[in-house]
Amino acid sequence: MAVRARASRAPSVLIAGGGTAGHLIPGLAVADALTDGGWPAEEIHFVGSKRGMDAQLVPAAGFGLTVLGGRGLTARRVNLTNAVAAVGLAWATLRGIALVRKRRPAAVLSLGGYAAFPATLGAVIWRVPLVIAEQNAVASAANRLLGRFARAAAVPVGGTGLHREVVTGNPVRSEVAQAAHDAGDARERLGWPTDATCIAVFGGSLGSRRINTAVWSALPSLRDRDGVFVYHVVGRRDWEDRPPEPAPRDDGAAVRDWYRAVPFDEHLPMALAAADLVVCRAGASTVAELSVLGTSAVLVPLPIATHDHQRRNAEVLVSTGQARMVSDADFDAARLLYEIKAMSGPVDRIGGPVPEGLTFGRADAAQRVARLVIQHSTAVPDTVSLSIEGAS
């Protein structure tokens, strides 16, 4: 590979996208990998959404942020909501294009989604090297539209349909790799019973009404089932609607000995590592984290996910033998109890290497995507030491 001339001042990387944790967390993981490799944090800038968690998570991670307005279109039809959304997206797009022209970054990393579109289009217009990071098994509309202009597309699995795809795995938080390393004593650290079959249930940052209702309806049966412990991350949206806490067991066992509910868990990877079984949706970040941790799962794809991408994500984990998939319509208390009963006790984690291209998660996925960014940048800082070998 030809050696590029170094910039006289530190070049910058623009990371476009956010709005949801599924888009933002992989971007933050790549940003961390770039800084770990020597790219100055002050020269990594996010362009995200006013509507998501960007304003809380990005500055807290030490990176600059520009938030744009706008929202995704709700359906392919003309109505007032879509008209307002289209105007907001058009204005955000103009701002994103102007921002790319002003900053002239060495590369733009697009995370996909409506929040990524403005700066991604700006990269195309101003001919800034573009790297796509697709989180799902099926590419988003924004990535399909602009991916043909990208130098490379980092994908979790092969066959997304994007041009120049490179299977990197979906980047996960550094806490996930640490949780996998510390899985042996995770239950003791969490205060979970060490002699029970432990079930972790969650439905994303807001929660899932379908999954929550199934758990709540199953509590009377779970109360009388020895050897089962349920850790339930309800989500902030449904927290106030939860039923009263169950009564203690007849044998005197306290509720927290067999069921614990929390509104949110900032350190969820540790719980996923400690569990024998995880019951959850099939968002890209969730599936990637489960892949890295190797925890068995029951996946309940969100039926209204764009292009049915959660079902496609789940199918990847099912194909490796790590997960079972249950449709949203079929998931209720009876099905939850059936899935728990199907486990005769604590099970071994899925062992052995999964063939590349068949797994969402890799512990080094963030580094792999970072190498693609470095490989295709017009210039890199002198401080960068992250090797680009294996990036293509």
N, C-alpha and C positions, 0 to 999 in steps of 0.2 A: 504494500500500500504506500502511495506517495505521501511524503511528509508535508503537512500544510504549514504555511507561515504562521507564526504566532502573532496574536494581536498586541498592539502597543498598550492597550488598556484591557482590563478584564472584560471579555464578552459576556453576554447574558443569555439565559434560556427563559423562554416564555412557556408556561404550562397553562393550557387553555382548557377550561371545563370545571365542573363542580356541580353545585346544586343538590346533589344527593351524596350520601356516604359512599355508595357504590362507585361513583366516579371519582370522588375527591380522595378517598383513602389510598387508592393505588397511585394517584399523582403525588401525594405527600410521601409515599414510600420511595418513589423514584427520585424525588427531590432530596430526600435523606441520603439515598445512594450516591447521588451526584456530589453532595457536600462531603460525604465520607471519602469520596474519591478525589477531593481537592477542589471542586468547583465552589467559589465563594458563595455563601448563602445570600449575601446581599445582591448577587447577580442572578438570582433565581426568582422569578416573579410570576405570580398566579393571576389569571384573568378568570373570574368566576361569577357567581350569581348572587344577587341580593336576596333571593328567596330561600337559599339553602343555609347550610352550616358553615359556609366558607369564611364568613367574617369572624366566627369563633375559632375555627380549627387552624386556619392558615397563619394568622399572626402569632398564635400561640406556639406554632411550630418554628417560628423564626423567619418566615418568608414574607416578602411584600405581596400586596394584593390590590387589584383593581376589580371592583364589583360592577357589573352591568345589570340593567333592568331587563325586562322581557320575561317571557315564559314560553314553554312549548305549546304547540297547538293541540287541542284536546281531541279532535277528530277531523276527518277529511270532509268537512261540510262547512258551509257559510253560515255563521251566526255571529251575534254580537261579541260573545266571549272570544271567539277566534279572531274577529276583526281587531279587537283591542290588543290581543296577544300579538298579532301580526305587526301592528304599528310599533309596539314596544320592542319586538325582536328586530325590526328594521332599524330603529334608532340605536339599539345596542350594537347591531352589526356595523353601523357607521362609526361608532365609537371604537369598536374593536379593530376595525381596519386602520383608523387613525392612530391607535395606540401602537400597533405593529410598525407603522411607518415611523413613528416618533422614536421608538426604542431600538429599532433595527437589531433584533436579537440574532444570535448565531444560529439558533434553531427554535422551532416551536414544536412542543409536544402536545398533541390534541388528545384529550381524554374522552371525547365523544359527548353526545347529548346536546341539547339546545344551548347550554351555557358555553359550549366549546365552539359553536359555529362562528361567532363574530371574529375572534382572533385567528381561527383556522382559515377562514376565508381571507383574512388579511395576509396570512403567510403565503397563500396562493397568489394573491394579487401582487405582492411586493417580492415574490420569488425568494422567500426565506425558506431554507430547508425545513420540511415538515415530516415529523414522525407521528404516526397514529398509534394510540394505545387503546385497543378494543378490549373491554372487560368480559364480554359475553360470548357465548358460542355462536351467536348470530349477530352480525354487525348492525350497529345503529344506523338510522337514516343519514345522520350527519356524516358518519364515517364512510358510508357507501357513496355518498355524494362527492365528498372531497378526497376520499382515500386514493383515488386514481392519480392525484397530484403528489402523493406522499413518496418520500424516498424509501420508507419502510413502514410496515404495519406490524406492531408487536401484538400477538394474539395469544389467548390462553390455550387454544387447541387449533389444530388445522381444520381447514374447510369453512372458514368464516365467509369466504367469497371476496375478501379484500385483496387488492393488488399488492404484490411484493410482501406477502405475509411471512413473518418470522415467528415461530412458536417459542415464546419466552416464558409462558405461564403468566397468570395474573398477579401483579405485585401485591404483597400482603404487608401488614404492619410488622415492624421488628418485634413487637410483643408476641407475635404468633410463633416465630422461630424460638423465642425464649420460652414460651409456654410449652412447646413441644419438648424442649430440653428438660424442663422442670416438671414434666407430667407425673413422674414417679411420686412426688410428694405434694402434688397440687391439692389433693383432698384434705390433707392435714392442714395446709396453709389456708384453705377456704373454710375449714371447720365442718366439712362434710363427713358423714359416716364412711368408714373405710371398708365395712363389710357388707355394703348394700349395692344393689344395682342402681346406679345414679343416672338419672335422666335430666338433661338440660333442655329447656324449651324456651324459644324466643321467636319473635316475629319481626325483627328489625327495630330501628330506633324509635319508631312510633308504635310498633306492635302490630299484631294481626288479630282482628276480632274473631276470625274463624278458629284460629289455633287457641286463643285464650278461652273462648267459649267451650271448646272441647275439653280443655284442662279443667275448667271450673265444673263442668257437668260430670267429669270423671272423679272428682275429689271424694265423694262418698265411697266409691269403690276402692280408690287408692288408699283411703284412710285405713281400711281393714286388710291391706295387702302387706304382709311382712317382707322385709328385705328390699323394699323399693324406696328410693329417695328422689324427689322431684324438685329441681331448681327452676323456677319459673320467672323469666324476665318478661313482665307484662307489657312494658312500653308505656310511655308517658300519656299517650292519648286515652288508653283504657284504664289507667290506674285508678281513677276515681270511681269507675264503674264496677270494680271488682266486688265479689260477694263477701260477706263477713268471713272472718277466719274460721276454718273448721274447728270443731271441738277436739280436745285431746282424745287419744285412743283409750279404749276401755282398759288396756293394760297399763295406762298411766304415761305412755310415751308422749312427750310434748309435740306440738304441731311441727316445730322447727326440726324435729328429728326425722320427719318424713316429707315435709313440704315447706319450701321457702319461696316467697314471692318478693320481687323487687321491681321498682319502676324502670330502672335502667342500670346497666353494668358497664362502667368505663373500662373494666379489665376482663371483658368477656372471653378473650382467648384462653385465659387460665381455666375458666369454667368449662369451655369446650374440650380442653385437654384432659380435665379431670373426669369428664362424663364417660359412661359406657355407651350411651346413645344420645344423639341430639335430634330434636324435632324442631323443624324450622322451615322458613321459606327457602327459595333457591336463587337468591340474588348472587351476582357474580363474586362479590367479595366474600360472602358467606361460603360459597362452594369452594373458592380458592383456599380459604383458611381451613376448612375441613380436610381438603386434599393434603395440605401440609401437615396437619395434626394427625391424620389417619383415623379419626374417630368415626365410628359407624353412625349413620344418619337415616332418618325418615324425612324426606323432602316433600313439602306441600307447595308446589309452584303457585305463584300468584296468577290467577287466570286472566287478569286484564293487563299483564305485562306486555309491552310493545313487542310485536312480532313473536309473541309467545316465547320470549327468550328465556324465561325462568324454567320452562319445561325442557328446553334444549340444554340449559345448564345442568339440570338434574340428570338428564339422560347420560351425560358424560360420567358423572359419579356412579350412576347405576351400572354403566358398562364396565367399570373397574371392580364391581362387587362390593363397593364400600357403602352403597346407599340403596334404599328402597324408595320408590316414589308413589305418593298417594294424591289423587286429584283433589282439588279444593272442595268440590261438591261431595266427595265421598268421606271427607275427614270430619269425624265427630267423636264423641266420647267413646263410643263402642270401638271405633277403629283405633283410637289411641290405646285403649286397653288391650286390644288384640296385638298391636305392635309390641307393647311392653311384655305381654305374656309370651310372645314368640321368642323372647330371650329367656333362656333357662337360668341365667345368672350373668355376672360380669363376663364380657367377651373379650377375646384378644383383639388388639387393633389390627387393621389390615396391614400385613407385612409384605416386604419385598418391593423392589422398584417397579413403578408403573411405567409402561412404555411411553417415551416422549411423544407428545401429541395427543395423549389420551387422558391427561390430567390438567385440571385448572391451575393448581397451585404448585409452586416450586419455592423453596426457601430462598433461592437466589434470583427470583424473577425480577425484582426491582433492579438488581445489578445488571441483569441482561438488558433490560429496557434502557437503563442509563448508558450502557455501552453503545446501543444503537444511536442515542442522542449524540454522544461524543463522536461516533463514527461519521455522522452526517452533518455535524456542525461546520460552519464556515471557518470558525476559529475556536480554539480552546485556551483556557488560561494556562500559564506556565505551571501553576500549582497542581494541575490535574495529573493524577497518577493511576487512575482506573484504566486497566488495559482494555483495549477494544477487541482483543482476540476472542473469537467465538461469538461475536456479535452478529455475524451474518452467516 
